[in-house]
């Protein structure tokens, strides 16, 4: 499976969430609402999630192995940094 597009929507607020991302795979399947979060030590990627009746947040879409998670996070953060350096906001 190949990542064929990454769209970045920057968040202009003082909070920890810095952007909302949409990733397209194989020009055929898209995952929306991936978040770039400013963590205590570095930026990280949070997959789309939903709050359960018990109050927990559970991912509704996520990589099933660490290789795919690392590849996805690397490409998302790369695109986020490129978007910042270009000063552009993609919709």
N, C-alpha and C positions, 0 to 999 in steps of 0.2 A: 504494500500500500504506500502510495507516494503523496506527500503533502504538495498540493498544486497551487494553493493560494492561502495567504494569511492577511486578514483585514484587521486593522488596529483602530479602535475608537478610544482616544485619550479621554481621561476623566480630569477635568480641571477643578480639583477640590483639594483641600488640605488633608483629606483622609489617606489611609494606607492603600486603598485601591487606586492604581495608576492608569489602568486601561481595561477595556473589555475587548476580547478577541473572538474572531470567527475564523475557523480553519476549514479549508476545503480539501478533501482527499480524492485523488483520482478524477478530478473534475466532475465528481458524481455524488459526493456526500459531504454535507457541511455540519460542523458542530459549532453552535453559538454559545455565548456567555462564558467563555473561558476568561478568567481574570488574571491580571498581572498585579501582584500584591507586593508592597514594600515591607519586607520582613525585618526582623531585628538586625540580621547580618547581611542580607542580600535580597534582591528581587526573587520572587518565586511565582510559579504558575499554579492556580487553583482551578480545578476542573468544575464544570457546571454541577450544581448540587441542589437538593431540595430538602427542606426541613421535614422531619418525620413527626408524627403525633407525639412522640416521646421527647421532642426537642433536639434531636441529633440532626446533623447535616450529613446526607448521604450523596455521594457522587451519582449522577444519572448517566454520565458517559465518561469513560476513562480508559487509558491504556492498560492492557493486562500483563505487560511485562516491563521490566526496568529499562531495557534497551529502547523500546518505543517511547516510554515516558521521557527519557533523557533526550532523545532526538526531537520530540515534540517541544519540550521545554527550551532546548537550545535554539530551535528555529523561531519560536515565538518571541523569546527575549531578544534575539538578533533583529527581528523585524521591528519590535518595539523600539529598540535603540536607534535603528535606522530612521524610523518615523520621527523620533525626537530630534535627531541631528538634522533632518531635512526641514523640520518645523512645519510639517504638513499634518493635517488630520484627515484620515481616510474614513469614509462613511460606509 
